Amino acid sequence: MAGFFIVVVGVVVLIVVTILSDGSTNFGAVIFIGPFPIVVGAGVEPWMILFSIILAVLSVIIFFVLRREVKRANV
């Protein structure tokens, strides 16, 4: 339930910022399907896309580290 609420708040914030901006926006997003990230982005500057790629790589690394720790705890 908390994850759904966070997504809704994020969408609302993006809509408000887009309405209030002067027309130039940057966008970067990471969509996870299982442990595999899909990075999308658009805008004038590539920083948001680069930031999304870095977050995706860190998320995958954290996923595998935590998965290994759970396996050790169950053994």
N, C-alpha and C positions, 0 to 999 in steps of 0.2 A: 504494500500500500504506500509506503514511504517513497519507493522508487517511482511509482506512477505520479505521485504528487510533485516530486522534483522535476520530472519531465514536463509536466503541465506548467509549472512555474517557469522553467527555462523557455518554453515556447512563448508564453505570455511576455516574458522579458524581451525576447527577440522581436516579437511583433511591435512592442512599444518602442524599442530602439529604432527599428526600421521606419516607423511612422515619424518619429521625432528627428531622424537624421536628415542630412541635406541631399540624400540620394545616393551617396557612395557608401557602400557597405562591404565588409569582408565577412566571409563565412567559412567555417571549418567544422567538420563533424566526423566522428568515428562511430560506425555502426558495427556492433559485434554480433556475429552469427557463430555461436559456440565460442571457441577460443580464437577464431579468425577475424581480424579487424578489416573493415572496408573504410577507407578514408576518402572523403569527398570535400571539396572546397571550391569557393569562387570568390573573386574580388580582385582589386587592383594589386594589392601586395600579397606575396605568397607566405607571409608569416603565419597566418591562421592555419594554412594547410600544413606547414612545417610543424607547428605546435601540435596539430592533431596527429601527425605521424609519430612524433616523439611520445605523446600520451599513449598511442596504440602500442608502441613497442614496450614501453614501461608496463602497461597493463598486461600484456602477454607474459612478460618476464615474471611479474608478481603472481600471475595465475599459476605458472608452472612451479614457482618456488613454494607457494602455499599448497599446491597439490602434492608436492613431494613431502612436505611437512605432515600433511594429513595421513599420507600412506605410512610414514614412519610412526606416527602416533597409534595407528591401528594395528601395527605388527607387534 
